[in-house]
Amino acid sequence: MNVQISRDRAKRSPRVAIIGAGMSGILTAIELQKAGITDFTVYEKAAALGGTWRDNTYPGLCCDVPSHMYRYSFEPNAEWSRRFSPGAEIRAYFEGAAKKYGIESRIRYNTEITRARFDNGKWHLECGDRALDVVDIILSAAGVLHHPVYPDIAGLDDFAGAVFHSARWDHDAPLDGRRIGIIGTGSTAVQITADLVGKVAQLSLFQRTAQWVFPQANPAFSEPEKDVFRNEAGAMDTLHAALTRLFADTFGEAVIGDEEQMKNIEDACQANLDRVTDPELKARLTPDYQAACKRLIVSDEFYEAIQQPNAELVADAIERVEPGGVRTADGRLHPLDVLVLATGFNGHSFMRPMDLTGRDGVELSDFWAEAATAHRSVSLPGFPNFFMLVGPNSPIGNFSLVDISEKQLAYIMQLIDLWRDGTANEISAKGDAMMAFNATIKDAMKDTVWVTGCQSWYLDKNGNPAMWPFPYDKFCADMTAPNLDEFDLVS
Ligand code: NAP
């Protein structure tokens, strides 16, 4: 099809709903404004912005993607305190961006879109039993890791002390001098362990599966280093580009089959593990699967923390929780005052539980009954003018999601331009284009590390990773411009 994106026709102004005021929702609002689309509202189910950086406030929280990479391309920040900055700083960064670009006043808090229905060319939004808005376009920026997984362990409700999920941290629960139990050994648990071990009386880390841990120092930026960022034009952009390139060429290639790059990661993880001196503890900490099969953990501090005299790695299975602590399968009771559930998230819900009804009454719950799939992560056949940020098969993992969101949004904005210039009133992916895209994804997935035999949140209920199995550069190329042959354009 030879549909040209017409730049000179008069532009219509759509009414837009953005769902979610996290990193990608704020980004979307800023970019809409820049493009001259001012009639939009950001709907946020919580009482504050920040997404994952609002929900997660656990001790030791930091981003294991370098700060100068984990930022908006148009909003460099010379003041990052460390190579991997703490969570509170990242949250303040997104709050600052929302304020600077005038987005705060555009957010409607405590407003969860529970249902959206496409009817007669418009999306009708509901919040509970209330009709909320009628819009031309929905941009879903609902995030990936926002539904906490609570473990199904007998007796959990009987625990006498404080018990909470890591993403719902109870800051009223005293920790100093207490006995803390942490269930889980993912990125979250590792950061909590490293932070808390020096503060608490006893730390028991309940491990179901050992994890590979990639070593990375986290030095603070010195004032002279910050001065370079403050004063030398382009210094931060150069660093951003260099870090992105480095990730793409090393980790990004390793996970999709580059054996040499994978060997480097394995060697680094093994060298990190070799810091554990007690052979019995080291054996329990040694995974029986390939590094990076699960989402790779990054920490220079974990092995030191778990070797402290007040720390214990409990690898016996949990039998039940009792009022006084956790009972393991060997019959031992581990007495605890506080129990932290660092048991992760359901990464396959996306904007659900929102009900979405597309053209001709097609329901998202039916469309996604088997698996959450989308065309190039952003568009769903039969759901016109509905676009997703960080949807299924986005390059998640150890990449910067900020960069991923920006590229997806730039692609989506070109589709929105077709609506604005009147080329089309309804834009959605063609079903056969999505099927062809998904077939290439499935085929390429065979060569990735994620299917080499481990359990992880990357895998959906069918065992398929919700990941991007190609090089980063292919993602960039694919997101440069939409191939309009892949889309239904209805005038
Ligand atoms: P996670 O990686 O999914 O880890 C959950 C942990 O809980 C696993 O060790 C799992 O064991 C364990 N678990 C779950 N249910 C259990 C049960 N019933 N009994 C015992 N153990 C149980 O979750 P996460 O650590 O919260 O991390 C999730 C993701 O968030 C990360 O992969 C990452 O993408 C992101 N994150 C990023 C950062 C960052 O710095 N950028 C920091 C934290 C989190 P199994 O391994 O046996 O399943």
Residues whose N, C-alpha, C, O or C-beta is under 5 A from the ligand:
A	BS01	NAP	C62 C63 D64 V65 P151 D152 I183 G184 T185 G186 S187 T188 A189 R208 T209 R295 A342 T343 G344 F345 G397 Q455 W457
